[in-house]
Amino acid sequence: MSRVRALLLAAGLGTRLRPLTDHCPKCLIPVLGRPLLEYWLCALYKCGIREVLINLHHHRDLVEEFIERNCFSGWVQGVVEDELLGTAGTLRENGEKLSSSTTFLAHADNWCQCDLVDFLDFHNHRRPADTLISMMTFRTSTPTTCGIVEINDYGVVDRLYEKVVDPPGNLANGAVYLLEPEVLQWVEERSDIHDFSLQVLPQFLGRIATWENVGIHRDIGVPQSLFDAQRDPQPELCWPEVDEWTRKYQNNSVHEKLISAMAAA
């Protein structure tokens, strides 16, 4: 997987999770006692991806401390956004670092457990011809809160419905993608484009392949989904040892606040 580079979107303010995110960035909110971002990095590490960018903004100093740990040295890099650029804007800002390879793009506030190796293999070897994007999809029980997709007989996206009142199904966009360089080039040429879901994806209808995650997919930016994630099975950890950062994290008040919020829900 040496030709795949990753960009994890982790700069959001986490407003729906306040007060949990008042003193902890959303990407470091605990799931089963560990930071959500650690699970993403572990999943990419297991796939052999060794070039990962993470955009930083909200509580960026705390995220920088997290990625400065020895286990991430040399392959995980933070890219600071003094002002939020939007999902497409972040792609454009980092296009020079990503444009020569396939880009793994993910919203890192998703709790995602799946066969990521198969997702990569699908994109590299099995996606329909002439498609430039592979989109991870999942079946949702709350389709009005998600971006819903309609696909043709080949699994290619025909239509997109972004959080509409009466969606035509429950196959949702998981906000995890594999992008070919042509997509980044298209974004780089349009400085007025800032939102990937609303402004980029509609321009590539007919060229977006889909791969369905039949495992776990939750948007933990929503409190109840975060609470539900605490009851899911914990995947195998890549870095189970306790270092100085982990000890400090274990004493963070966000753990007690999460327990209190779950009890009150």
Secondary structure, DSSP 4 states (H G I P E B T S, - for coil): -TTEEEEEE-----GGGTTTTSSS-GGG-EETTEEHHHHHHHHHHHTT---EEEEE-TTHHHHHHHHTSGGGTTTEEEEE-SS---HHHHHHHTHHHHTTSEEEEEETTEEEES-HHHHHHIIIIISPTT--EEEEEEE-S-GGGSEEEEE-TTSBEEEEEES-SS-S-SEEEEEEEEE-HHHHHHHHT-TT---IIIIIGGGGTTSEEEEE--SEEEETTSHHHHHHHTTSPPPPPS--S--HHHHHHHT-THHHHHHHHHHH-
